[in-house]
Amino acid sequence: MYLHIGNSFTVRTKDIIGIFDFDRASEGKSTNLFLKRTEESGNLINTWEDFPKSFVVVNDRGEIKVFVSDISSTSLEGRILNK
């Protein structure tokens, strides 16, 4: 199954490691460092247009990628659970 995470981006649900609220998670130093390193490595993908609300961590064939979305983490989780 696939999850639409914003704009025209989808990810396979079996590859999702976690879905996180952007504001809450980015308060932590470790999370900020993780996001910074992911961005520096070119594996941070922005899918948002208005304001980032969540990010989805995905294992894409052994490579960790982070998709930043303007869809809330609650809505993304609900999409997975309702299918």
Secondary structure, DSSP 8 states (H G I E B T S, - for coil): -EEEEETTEEEEGGGEEEEEEHHHHTTSHHHHHHHHHHHHTT-EEE--SS---EEEEEEETTEEEEEEESS-HHHHHHHHHT-
